[in-house]
């Protein structure tokens, strides 16, 4: 079967087994996004997982229904025909997925919002590198800050193009992501996410300039409160030059004004 859109089927049997066994999935509710032809799905089921798989392509849904009709009937596998960027996620404990490359960022943010015990997710290597780029370095971005605020992420496997059909033009990383409490107090998580998003929308500007450009979104009074509370040495830096604690302080300063 031909892979649709930007999906690349994982065909390396050793890699499939390593991914399926990277987390203890036995008896756990496992969310798989983009199951393709079901190679990883089969391995997860063999490891005792109770799998829900979300697939966008209807022809693949039909194929999976035929391949796994016994597992579907027994309740070990549930198929959802939908777009993982938009559709509602069922309750799950662990996500193990070969994510569509073009939707990796949006799906990752959705998974972080949903919450989980552990995630084993495959990305383009470059995307994985951005995810773990340290704050204060040129490679850092919105993705890096949001993931590192709420989770510990590390690569556990690198796969070459030969592991897939069709072969992608890039190497892939398999990442282990485990949620954690933020390392610094955050008064309002939605406002924190807004601040991070807006600052990195103008990553080449100083914090002060980015705040002023985004005042219509953030709120002029909140921007004024941030400027009053946050030291000049932070305001004159660019978003890529500050640390996690600084993002938290900026967001908390604005949120306090919101509640006065």
TIPA-32843 format. One record per residue (C-alpha): residue in one letter; x, y, z. Coordinates in Angstrom, 1 decimal, decimal comma. Last residue first. Example, Ala and Ser with C-alpha at 12.3 -4.5 7.8 and 13.67 -1.06 7.14 Angstrom:
2
@banu:S; xx:13,7; yy:-1,1; zz:7,1
@banu:A; xx:12,3; yy:-4,5; zz:7,8
REM end
This chain:
260
@banu:X; xx:-5,8; yy:43,3; zz:40,1
@banu:X; xx:-6,1; yy:39,9; zz:38,4
@banu:X; xx:-4,8; yy:40,8; zz:35,0
@banu:X; xx:-2,0; yy:42,7; zz:36,6
@banu:X; xx:-0,8; yy:39,5; zz:38,3
@banu:X; xx:-1,0; yy:37,7; zz:35,0
@banu:X; xx:1,5; yy:40,1; zz:33,4
@banu:X; xx:4,1; yy:39,7; zz:36,1
@banu:X; xx:3,5; yy:35,9; zz:36,2
@banu:X; xx:4,2; yy:35,7; zz:32,4
@banu:X; xx:7,4; yy:37,6; zz:32,6
@banu:X; xx:8,6; yy:35,7; zz:35,7
@banu:X; xx:7,8; yy:32,3; zz:34,1
@banu:X; xx:9,6; yy:33,3; zz:30,8
@banu:X; xx:12,6; yy:34,4; zz:33,0
@banu:X; xx:12,7; yy:31,1; zz:34,9
@banu:X; xx:12,9; yy:29,2; zz:31,6
@banu:X; xx:16,0; yy:31,2; zz:30,6
@banu:X; xx:16,6; yy:34,2; zz:28,3
@banu:X; xx:18,7; yy:34,6; zz:25,1
@banu:X; xx:16,3; yy:33,1; zz:22,6
@banu:X; xx:13,6; yy:35,6; zz:23,5
@banu:X; xx:15,9; yy:38,5; zz:22,7
@banu:X; xx:17,4; yy:40,6; zz:25,5
@banu:X; xx:16,6; yy:44,2; zz:26,4
@banu:X; xx:13,7; yy:43,3; zz:28,7
@banu:X; xx:15,9; yy:40,9; zz:30,7
@banu:X; xx:18,6; yy:43,4; zz:31,7
@banu:X; xx:15,8; yy:46,0; zz:32,1
@banu:X; xx:14,5; yy:44,1; zz:35,1
@banu:X; xx:10,9; yy:42,8; zz:35,0
@banu:X; xx:8,4; yy:44,5; zz:37,3
@banu:X; xx:7,5; yy:47,8; zz:35,6
@banu:X; xx:7,9; yy:46,5; zz:32,0
@banu:X; xx:5,7; yy:43,5; zz:32,9
@banu:X; xx:3,0; yy:45,7; zz:34,4
@banu:X; xx:3,0; yy:47,9; zz:31,2
@banu:X; xx:2,6; yy:44,8; zz:29,1
@banu:X; xx:-0,3; yy:43,7; zz:31,3
@banu:X; xx:-1,9; yy:47,1; zz:30,9
@banu:X; xx:-1,5; yy:47,0; zz:27,1
@banu:X; xx:-3,1; yy:43,6; zz:26,7
@banu:X; xx:-1,4; yy:40,4; zz:25,5
@banu:X; xx:-3,0; yy:40,2; zz:22,1
@banu:X; xx:-3,1; yy:44,0; zz:21,3
@banu:X; xx:0,2; yy:44,4; zz:23,2
@banu:X; xx:2,0; yy:42,0; zz:20,8
@banu:X; xx:4,2; yy:44,6; zz:19,1
@banu:X; xx:4,8; yy:46,2; zz:22,5
@banu:X; xx:5,8; yy:42,8; zz:24,1
@banu:X; xx:8,1; yy:42,0; zz:21,1
@banu:X; xx:9,8; yy:45,4; zz:21,6
@banu:X; xx:10,4; yy:44,8; zz:25,3
@banu:X; xx:11,6; yy:41,3; zz:24,8
@banu:X; xx:14,0; yy:42,4; zz:22,2
@banu:X; xx:13,2; yy:41,6; zz:18,6
@banu:X; xx:14,7; yy:38,7; zz:16,5
@banu:X; xx:12,3; yy:36,2; zz:18,1
@banu:X; xx:9,2; yy:38,2; zz:17,1
@banu:X; xx:6,7; yy:35,3; zz:17,0
@banu:X; xx:8,9; yy:33,8; zz:19,7
@banu:X; xx:7,7; yy:36,4; zz:22,2
@banu:X; xx:4,0; yy:35,9; zz:21,2
@banu:X; xx:4,1; yy:32,1; zz:21,7
@banu:X; xx:5,9; yy:32,2; zz:25,0
@banu:X; xx:3,6; yy:34,9; zz:26,4
@banu:X; xx:0,5; yy:33,0; zz:25,2
@banu:X; xx:1,7; yy:29,7; zz:26,7
@banu:X; xx:2,3; yy:31,5; zz:30,1
@banu:X; xx:-1,2; yy:33,0; zz:29,9
@banu:X; xx:-2,7; yy:29,6; zz:29,4
@banu:X; xx:-0,6; yy:28,2; zz:32,3
@banu:X; xx:-1,6; yy:30,8; zz:34,8
@banu:X; xx:0,5; yy:31,5; zz:38,0
@banu:X; xx:3,6; yy:29,6; zz:36,8
@banu:X; xx:6,1; yy:28,7; zz:39,6
@banu:X; xx:9,5; yy:27,5; zz:38,3
@banu:X; xx:10,7; yy:23,9; zz:37,4
@banu:X; xx:7,3; yy:23,1; zz:35,8
@banu:X; xx:5,9; yy:19,8; zz:37,2
@banu:X; xx:7,0; yy:16,9; zz:35,1
@banu:X; xx:5,8; yy:15,0; zz:32,0
@banu:X; xx:8,0; yy:12,2; zz:30,5
@banu:X; xx:9,0; yy:12,4; zz:26,8
@banu:X; xx:11,1; yy:9,7; zz:25,2
@banu:X; xx:12,1; yy:10,7; zz:21,6
@banu:X; xx:12,6; yy:8,5; zz:18,5
@banu:X; xx:14,8; yy:10,5; zz:16,1
@banu:X; xx:14,5; yy:10,4; zz:12,3
@banu:X; xx:17,0; yy:11,1; zz:9,5
@banu:X; xx:15,8; yy:13,1; zz:6,6
@banu:X; xx:14,8; yy:12,7; zz:2,9
@banu:X; xx:12,2; yy:10,2; zz:3,9
@banu:X; xx:12,4; yy:6,6; zz:2,6
@banu:X; xx:9,0; yy:5,4; zz:1,2
@banu:X; xx:8,9; yy:3,1; zz:3,1
@banu:X; xx:10,9; yy:3,5; zz:6,2
@banu:X; xx:14,0; yy:2,1; zz:8,0
@banu:X; xx:16,2; yy:2,9; zz:5,1
@banu:X; xx:15,8; yy:6,6; zz:5,8
@banu:X; xx:18,0; yy:6,2; zz:8,9
@banu:X; xx:16,7; yy:5,8; zz:12,4
@banu:X; xx:18,1; yy:7,4; zz:15,6
@banu:X; xx:17,0; yy:6,1; zz:19,0
@banu:X; xx:16,6; yy:7,2; zz:22,6
@banu:X; xx:16,4; yy:11,0; zz:22,1
@banu:X; xx:15,6; yy:12,9; zz:25,3
@banu:X; xx:12,6; yy:14,9; zz:26,7
@banu:X; xx:11,8; yy:15,9; zz:30,2
@banu:X; xx:8,5; yy:17,6; zz:30,4
@banu:X; xx:6,4; yy:20,7; zz:31,2
@banu:X; xx:8,7; yy:23,6; zz:30,9
@banu:X; xx:11,1; yy:21,8; zz:28,6
@banu:X; xx:8,3; yy:21,1; zz:26,1
@banu:X; xx:7,0; yy:24,6; zz:26,1
@banu:X; xx:10,4; yy:26,3; zz:25,9
@banu:X; xx:11,8; yy:24,0; zz:23,1
@banu:X; xx:8,6; yy:24,3; zz:21,0
@banu:X; xx:8,6; yy:28,1; zz:21,3
@banu:X; xx:12,1; yy:28,3; zz:20,1
@banu:X; xx:15,7; yy:27,5; zz:21,1
@banu:X; xx:18,4; yy:26,9; zz:18,4
@banu:X; xx:20,2; yy:30,2; zz:19,0
@banu:X; xx:21,0; yy:29,3; zz:22,7
@banu:X; xx:19,8; yy:30,8; zz:25,9
@banu:X; xx:17,3; yy:28,0; zz:26,6
@banu:X; xx:18,8; yy:24,7; zz:25,7
@banu:X; xx:17,7; yy:23,0; zz:22,4
@banu:X; xx:15,8; yy:19,8; zz:23,4
@banu:X; xx:12,8; yy:20,3; zz:21,1
@banu:X; xx:14,9; yy:21,9; zz:18,4
@banu:X; xx:17,0; yy:18,8; zz:18,2
@banu:X; xx:13,9; yy:16,6; zz:17,9
@banu:X; xx:12,6; yy:18,7; zz:15,0
@banu:X; xx:16,0; yy:18,4; zz:13,2
@banu:X; xx:15,9; yy:14,6; zz:13,7
@banu:X; xx:12,5; yy:14,4; zz:12,1
@banu:X; xx:10,2; yy:13,0; zz:14,7
@banu:X; xx:9,2; yy:9,7; zz:16,3
@banu:X; xx:7,3; yy:9,6; zz:19,6
@banu:X; xx:7,6; yy:7,5; zz:22,8
@banu:X; xx:5,3; yy:9,2; zz:25,3
@banu:X; xx:5,1; yy:8,7; zz:29,1
@banu:X; xx:2,5; yy:9,1; zz:31,8
@banu:X; xx:0,2; yy:11,3; zz:29,8
@banu:X; xx:-1,3; yy:14,8; zz:29,7
@banu:X; xx:-3,9; yy:16,2; zz:27,2
@banu:X; xx:-2,2; yy:19,6; zz:27,0
@banu:X; xx:1,2; yy:18,0; zz:26,3
@banu:X; xx:-0,4; yy:15,8; zz:23,7
@banu:X; xx:-2,0; yy:18,8; zz:22,0
@banu:X; xx:1,4; yy:20,6; zz:21,9
@banu:X; xx:3,0; yy:17,5; zz:20,3
@banu:X; xx:0,2; yy:17,2; zz:17,8
@banu:X; xx:0,7; yy:20,8; zz:16,6
@banu:X; xx:4,4; yy:20,5; zz:16,3
@banu:X; xx:4,5; yy:17,1; zz:14,6
@banu:X; xx:1,9; yy:17,9; zz:12,0
@banu:X; xx:4,2; yy:18,0; zz:8,9
@banu:X; xx:6,2; yy:15,1; zz:10,1
@banu:X; xx:3,3; yy:12,7; zz:10,5
@banu:X; xx:4,0; yy:11,1; zz:13,9
@banu:X; xx:5,3; yy:7,6; zz:14,3
@banu:X; xx:3,5; yy:7,1; zz:17,6
@banu:X; xx:3,6; yy:5,6; zz:21,1
@banu:X; xx:1,4; yy:7,5; zz:23,5
@banu:X; xx:1,0; yy:6,4; zz:27,1
@banu:X; xx:-1,8; yy:6,5; zz:29,6
@banu:X; xx:-4,8; yy:7,3; zz:27,5
@banu:X; xx:-8,2; yy:9,0; zz:27,7
@banu:X; xx:-9,6; yy:9,5; zz:24,2
@banu:X; xx:-8,3; yy:12,4; zz:22,1
@banu:X; xx:-10,8; yy:14,7; zz:20,5
@banu:X; xx:-10,1; yy:15,5; zz:16,8
@banu:X; xx:-8,2; yy:18,5; zz:15,5
@banu:X; xx:-4,5; yy:17,9; zz:14,9
@banu:X; xx:-5,1; yy:14,1; zz:15,2
@banu:X; xx:-7,3; yy:14,3; zz:12,1
@banu:X; xx:-9,9; yy:11,5; zz:12,2
@banu:X; xx:-10,9; yy:8,0; zz:11,6
@banu:X; xx:-10,6; yy:6,4; zz:15,0
@banu:X; xx:-9,7; yy:2,8; zz:15,4
@banu:X; xx:-10,1; yy:0,9; zz:18,7
@banu:X; xx:-7,9; yy:-2,1; zz:19,5
@banu:X; xx:-7,9; yy:-4,5; zz:22,4
@banu:X; xx:-11,7; yy:-4,5; zz:22,5
@banu:X; xx:-12,1; yy:-8,1; zz:21,5
@banu:X; xx:-13,9; yy:-7,2; zz:18,2
@banu:X; xx:-11,2; yy:-4,7; zz:17,3
@banu:X; xx:-8,5; yy:-7,3; zz:18,1
@banu:X; xx:-10,2; yy:-9,9; zz:15,9
@banu:X; xx:-10,8; yy:-7,4; zz:13,0
@banu:X; xx:-7,2; yy:-6,3; zz:13,0
@banu:X; xx:-6,2; yy:-6,7; zz:9,4
@banu:X; xx:-9,6; yy:-5,9; zz:7,9
@banu:X; xx:-10,2; yy:-2,9; zz:10,1
@banu:X; xx:-6,6; yy:-1,8; zz:9,5
@banu:X; xx:-7,1; yy:-1,8; zz:5,7
@banu:X; xx:-10,4; yy:0,1; zz:5,9
@banu:X; xx:-8,8; yy:2,7; zz:8,2
@banu:X; xx:-5,9; yy:2,9; zz:5,7
@banu:X; xx:-8,2; yy:3,7; zz:2,9
@banu:X; xx:-9,8; yy:6,3; zz:5,2
@banu:X; xx:-6,6; yy:8,3; zz:5,6
@banu:X; xx:-6,6; yy:10,3; zz:8,8
@banu:X; xx:-5,7; yy:7,6; zz:11,3
@banu:X; xx:-6,1; yy:7,7; zz:15,1
@banu:X; xx:-5,2; yy:4,5; zz:16,9
@banu:X; xx:-6,5; yy:3,4; zz:20,3
@banu:X; xx:-4,5; yy:0,6; zz:21,7
@banu:X; xx:-4,9; yy:-1,6; zz:24,8
@banu:X; xx:-1,3; yy:-2,7; zz:25,1
@banu:X; xx:-0,2; yy:-6,3; zz:25,9
@banu:X; xx:3,2; yy:-6,3; zz:24,2
@banu:X; xx:1,8; yy:-8,1; zz:21,2
@banu:X; xx:-0,8; yy:-5,3; zz:20,8
@banu:X; xx:2,1; yy:-2,8; zz:20,7
@banu:X; xx:3,9; yy:-4,8; zz:18,1
@banu:X; xx:0,8; yy:-5,1; zz:15,9
@banu:X; xx:0,2; yy:-1,3; zz:16,2
@banu:X; xx:3,8; yy:-0,7; zz:15,2
@banu:X; xx:3,3; yy:-2,5; zz:11,9
@banu:X; xx:-0,3; yy:-1,2; zz:11,5
@banu:X; xx:-0,4; yy:-0,2; zz:7,9
@banu:X; xx:-0,2; yy:3,5; zz:8,8
@banu:X; xx:-0,7; yy:3,9; zz:12,5
@banu:X; xx:-0,7; yy:7,7; zz:12,4
@banu:X; xx:-1,3; yy:8,6; zz:16,1
@banu:X; xx:-1,1; yy:5,7; zz:18,5
@banu:X; xx:-2,7; yy:6,2; zz:21,9
@banu:X; xx:-1,9; yy:3,5; zz:24,5
@banu:X; xx:-4,2; yy:2,5; zz:27,4
@banu:X; xx:-1,9; yy:0,4; zz:29,5
@banu:X; xx:-2,3; yy:-3,4; zz:30,3
@banu:X; xx:1,3; yy:-4,0; zz:29,1
@banu:X; xx:2,7; yy:-0,8; zz:27,7
@banu:X; xx:6,0; yy:-0,7; zz:29,6
@banu:X; xx:7,8; yy:1,8; zz:27,5
@banu:X; xx:10,7; yy:1,3; zz:25,0
@banu:X; xx:9,3; yy:-2,1; zz:24,1
@banu:X; xx:7,2; yy:-1,0; zz:21,2
@banu:X; xx:10,0; yy:1,3; zz:20,0
@banu:X; xx:12,6; yy:-1,5; zz:20,2
@banu:X; xx:10,3; yy:-3,9; zz:18,4
@banu:X; xx:9,6; yy:-1,5; zz:15,6
@banu:X; xx:13,3; yy:-0,7; zz:15,2
@banu:X; xx:14,1; yy:-4,4; zz:14,9
@banu:X; xx:11,3; yy:-4,9; zz:12,3
@banu:X; xx:12,4; yy:-1,9; zz:10,1
@banu:X; xx:9,3; yy:-1,2; zz:8,1
@banu:X; xx:8,1; yy:2,2; zz:9,5
@banu:X; xx:5,7; yy:3,6; zz:7,0
@banu:X; xx:6,4; yy:7,2; zz:5,9
@banu:X; xx:3,5; yy:9,6; zz:6,0
@banu:X; xx:3,8; yy:13,0; zz:4,2
@banu:X; xx:0,6; yy:12,5; zz:2,2
@banu:X; xx:-0,4; yy:8,9; zz:1,9
@banu:X; xx:1,9; yy:5,8; zz:2,0
@banu:X; xx:1,3; yy:3,5; zz:-0,9
@banu:X; xx:0,0; yy:0,0; zz:0,0
REM end
